[in-house]
Amino acid sequence: MSVKPFSRLGAAALFSTLLSAPAFAAMGNTASTYGLLPTDVGTAQGLSLFNTQASAIYYNPAYLTQDERGELTVGLMHGEHELDVNSLGNPSGGGAAVIRDGSRANVADTQQQIIALKTDLTDMTKFDHPIYFAIVAGVEKFGEEMIAFESKNSREGQNFQYGRQPLFLSIGGGLEGGNGISTGASVLVSLRNEATLIASADLAGETQYEELNVSAKPVIRPVLSLNLEYDKMFCGREDCGIWTGLETAFAFRGHTESRTAVESNLTIPGTVIDPGITVLIDTIDSYQPDIFSGGILYHFSDNFRAAISVEQQNWSDLEDELARDTVRDQANAKFKDIIVPRIGAEWTVNKHMILFGGAAYQESPLESLQTPDVNFYDNDKIIIGLGSSLIIHNPPILAYPVRLDFGYQYQMLEEREFELTSTEPGVTNPYERVSTEGDVHVFSGSVTLKF
């Protein structure tokens, strides 16, 4: 998208009001890109469908019923992106390639603070079956940054998924229906920001008679899930042969997006008279597609369990969203739906120690090797995680156990080549060919108080 010089003054003034210094945000969100709590991070989300902690509200709210105790969790996550863009020269021979400051891509680390609460609401109702409620919120820059948003064109190219993550909020609950069947529902909350700026300015950019209106409203998307415990369904609490310890889970997570719409009207006395020049910008960021997931968990013993899960992520729907994006509509980016397999395992060493790990493979949903002006790049990735939990059963002062969790995740981005192109007049395309690869290191820790 191009903005005429006079209207650029109004657009710049408005964006400087709405947004702080560049946050290097990107598509994706904390929960789907890395994982929410250390167990999700450390198992590469391989056990997320079967995690009894409050993060189940996002992955499988029906699984909140598996632990009747309430809990309050505070966690920190640091994601460090070591992403490289290596120039392969200008294949068109139309001039020098882009000059970069080294090969490292300009992608900000993500630093999230996670706060989660889970509790049983049975005492507030007249129902016999427990009803569990949970809420999870994540805030960037360790709690200091509520909004991380950036939408731009890039001459050097820009990563499709990584960067700072915006406010994360999920609320909902789970209900045990009896006979091994549990259901759950929650909502994902994202923001749609709208702003209007009316101003008069001189040629130096000094404004007067300004009127600025900014509003944000929530956009709510559903999460629905079902969990089945086959030994309870078929045999009650008796030994059930091959069905003993077997569970399956199914979940649907609706698509979310962070969107900002801006309308700026600018007049310049003697140059641009009323009604002035109007700039309309409507752009999205931090998109998560519709995700269908299913998994199988087996308890091999009282101390060891393992799971296999599969996700279908419908990224092709993003094409229509970007077609309406006034910043990046000219990219004509093509996306495909992908299948993400995950595995995870957990070993309870003793009553104080739990070890867990997992792996996943995620194919890039970005099909286009050229996305004019926007110049997205994205990679297939292998994800490996591991972690541990320490349970303190009789902590000083507190009447209930305390759980300390740590998770580490490594993402290896496989090498892939892209061609950078532009719609600017006089540019011979592609003006540069690049190869992209890299590594992502994610560290996550949390403290959970049981009650």
N, C-alpha and C positions, 0 to 999 in steps of 0.2 A: 504494500500500500504506500502511496506517496501522498504527502501533505503539502499544499501550497505554502509559500513563505509566510504570508500574513496569518493564515489560519494555524500555522505551526506555533505561533506565539501563544495562542489560546490553548492549544493542545498541551504544549509544554507546561504552561502555568497550571493547568488542571492536574496533569499527572504529577507534578511536583507537590501538589497539595495532597493528592490521594495516596501516593506511594513514597516510601522513604528511599534511601539509596538502593541501587539495584540489588534485588534479593536472589537473583539467579534461580528462580523457581522453574519447575518443569512439570511435564505430564507425570502421572502416577501419584500415589500417596504413600504415607508411611506404612500403613498396614499391608498393602499389596506389594510394595517394592521391597521392603525389608522384613516386616513383622512388627507387631506391637510390643509385646513383653519378651523378656529373655528366652522363654521357652519357644516362642514363635520364631525369634531370630536364630536361636541355637539349633533348631531342627529344620531350618530353611522352610518353615511353615508346614513341614511334613506331619506334625502332630497338632496343628492349630485347630483342626476340626474336632479334636478330642482333648482339648486343653480345658481343665476345670476352672481355670482362673477367669478373672473378669473380662479378659480379651476375647472370650468366647462370644461376647455380645456382637462382635463383628464377624467372626468366622462361622460360628454355629451356636446361636443363643440357646438352642435346646440343651446343650451340654452344661449349661449353668446348673442344671438339676443334679449333677453327679456329685457335688460336694455341698452338703447342707449348711456348712459354716459360712458366715459372712467374712468379708475381707476388705481391707483398704490397702491399696498398692500405690507406691510412688516410685517412678522409674525414670532413668535417663538413658538416652541413646545417642551415640555419635557415629555418623556415617561419613567416612573419609573416601573421597573419589580421586583416584589416580588414573585419569583418562587421557590418552594420548591421541593427537591428531598429527599424522605424518604426511607431509606434502609429497606427492609423486610427480609434481610439475604441472605445467599447463599443456594438456594434450592438443589444444587447438592451435598452439603456436602464436596466440594473439597477444603476447606480452608476458610479463613476469607474474608468478603466482603470488598469492597473498603473503605479506610479510607478517610473521607471528613472533611473539616474544617467547621463544622456546616451543616445544611440542606439546606441552601440557595444556589441556583444554581448561577454559576458564569456567569451572563449575564449583560452586560453593559447597562446603560440607553441610550436612544436615545435623542439627543438634536439637533433639526433641526432649521435652519433659512430658512424661505420661503420668496421668493421675486416674486411678480406676477405683470404683466402689461396687461391691456386690453384697446383697443382703436378701434375707428371706422376708417376704411381706405377708406370710400366712397369718400372723397375729392381727393384722389389720382387716382381715376378711372373715367370712363365714364358711369358706371352702375347706374341705378336708385335705386336698392335695396342696403341697407346698407351691408357692409362686415366688420365683426368684427375679429380682430386679438388679440391673447393672447399668453403669454409665462409665464411659471411657472418654477422656479428653486429652489431646496432645497439643502442645504449644511449642513453636520453634524457638531456636536460640536459647534453649534451657529456660523457657518461660517468659522471655522478653519480647518475642515477636509473634503477634497474633495473625498477621497477614504477610504471606510471602508470595508475591505475584510478579510475574514478568512475562510480557508477550512482545516479541520483536522479530524483525528480520535480521539476518546476520550474514555479513560478507565472509567471515571466517568459518561459518558453520556452527551449529549448536546441538548439544546433546538432547535427545528426545525425552528421556525419563528422569535423569538425575538432577539434583539441586535441592534447595530448601523446600520444605514441605509446609503447606498452610495449616491453619487450625483444623484439627481432627476432632470430631465429636460423634459419638454413637450412644444411643439410649434404647433400652428394651428389656426383655425378660424371657424366662423359660418356664414351662409348665409341665409337670410330670403327670401324664395321663393314666398311669398304671399299666401293669403287664409289660413293662419294658419299653413302652412307647413314650417319647418325650417330644414336645414341640416348642418352638421358640420364634420370637419375632422381635425385630428392632428396627430403628431408623438411623440412617446416615444423614448428617446435617452438613450442608455446604452453604456458601454465601453467594448471593447475587448482588453485586454492588452497582448502584446507579448514581450518576453525578451529572449536574448541569452547571455550566459556567457561562455567564453573560457579562461581557466587559467591553470597555472602550480603551484603546491603547494608542500611544504615539509610535513613531517609527523606531524609537529607541527601546521599545518593549515595555515602557512604563504604563501600567494600567490604572484606570479610575472607573467609578460608577459600577463596581463589580457586584455581581450577585452569584453566590455559589450555594448549591444545594447538593448534599450527599446523603444517600440512604443505602442501607444494606438489609436484605431480607433473606430468611433461611429458605433453602430448597431441600426438601425431605425426600429421601429414597428408601425403599424397604429392604430388609434382610429377613428371609424366611428360612426355617430349617426344620429338619426332622431327624431324630436319633432313635435307632432300634437296637435293643439288647436282646439277642435271640434266646439265651438261656432263660431269661425271665418271661419272655413271650410264650415259650413252648413248654417249659418245665417248672415255672415258678422259681423257687430258690434251691431246688434239688439239682444234683449232678445231671447234666444234660448231654453227655457225650461230646461229639464234635461241636455242638452249639455252645458249649461252655466257654465263656470269655470272648465270644464273637460279637462285634458291634458294627453297624454301618451308619453312616451319616450322609445327609443330603442337604445342600444349602443353595440359596439363590441370593445374590447381592446385586441390587440395582445400580445402574450407572450414576456416577456423581461428577460434578464439574464445578470449578470455581470460575465465575464469570463476572466481568466488569463491563458496563455500558457507560459511555461518556458522550455527552452532547455539549459542544463548545461553540458559542457564538461571539464573534469579535468584530468590532467596528473600529475604524481609524479615521477620525475627523479629517475631512478634506481629501481622503484617499479611498477609504472603503466606507461608504455611507450606509445608513440603515436600509435594509435589514441586516447588513453585514455578511460575513462569511461564516457558514456553519460547518463544523466538522463533527461527524458521527463515527464513533468507534465502539464496536461491540466485539469482545474477544474473550477467549476462555483459557484456562490454565488448570493444571492438576486434575486431569481427566482420569476417571476410572471407568472401564466399560462394564456392561452387564457380565457377571461371572456366575456360572453354574459349576458347582463342585460336588464331588462325591468321594467317600473314602471308606475303607475297611480297616478296622482295628481288631487285633487279636491279643488276648492276654495269655502269653505262653506259660506264665506262672504268676504267683502273687507279686513277684518282684520285677517281672520283665514284660513289657508290652511293645508292640510295633504296629505301624500303620502304613498303608499305601493310599494315596489320594490323587485325584485327577481334577484339574480345573479347565473349563472352557471359557476363554476370555474373548468377548465379541468386540474386538477392536475395529472391525469394519464400519461400525456405526459412527466412528469418529470422522469419517470422510464427510458426512452430511454436516456435522458440527463445524468443521473447519471451512466448509464451503460458505457458511454464514459468518465466519470470522473475518472482520474487515481488515485485520492486520495481516493474516496469513492465508487468505482465500486464494491468492495467486499461486500458492505452492502446488495445488492440485495433488496433494499427497494421497497415496494409495496404501491402505492397511488391510490386513487379513486377520481373521479369527485364528487364535492359537490354542493349542492344548498344552498344559503345563503339568507334567507328572512330578510327584513329590513322594519321598519316603522319610519316615522318622521312627526313632526308637527311644525308649526310656527304661533305665535300669535303676531300681531302688536298691542301693547298696546296703543300707541299713536304715534305721528310723531317723537318722540325722542327715543322710547324704543321698542325693539323686543325681545321676548322670544322664545326659541326653544328647542326641545328635541327629542329623538328617542331611538330605541332599535333594536337589531339584535341577531340572533343565528347562530353561525358558527360551523359546525361539523369539526372535524379534518380530513384532507385528508390522513393522514398517517395510513395505515392499518396494517403495520408490527409491531408486538410486539418485534421482534428481528431484529436488523440491525447490523450484526457483525462488530466489531472494531469501526464503526462510532457511534453506539448507540444513534440514534435519539430518542427524546420523544416529544410528542405533545398532546394537549388536546382539547376537545370540549370547547366552551366558550360562555358565555352569555355576551352581550355587551349593556351597558346603557349609554346614554349621555344626557347632558343638557348644555344650554348656553344662552347668551344674547348679544344684540347689542345696543349700544348707538350711536345715530346719532346727531351730532352737526351741525345744519343748517347754523349758522352764526359764524364760528370760527374767532378768532382774526387773522388778517393779511391775511388769505387765502380767496379767492373769492368763493370757492365751499365748499360743506359739507364735514365733516370728520366723518368716521364711526369707532367706537372702538368695537371690537368683543372679546368675551371670550367664550371658550368651554372647558368642562370637560368630560372625558370619563372613565368609569370603565369597565374593562374586568375581569370576574370571570372565571377562568380555572377549569373545573370540574375534579375531581380526576380520575386518570387512572394508570394502572400498566403496567410496561415493564420489559423485561428480558434482562440484559446486557450480551453480548457474545463476544468472541474473536477468531480469527483464529490463534493466537500464539500457537506454539507447547507446549504441556503439560498442557494446560488450560482445566479444566473440565467445560463444558458449561451447562446451564448458570451459570456464576460465581457470579451473584447477581440479585435479583429481587427488583425493586424499585416502589414506588408510587409517582406520580407527581401531583402537584396542584399549585395554586397560584392566584395572583391578579396583575393586571396592571392598573396603574393610569396615565392618559394622561392629560396634561394641555396645552392649546393652546390659544394664544392671538395674535391679529393683529390690525394694524392701516391702514385704507384705505382712500386715498385721492381721491375724485371724481373730475372729470373735464369734 
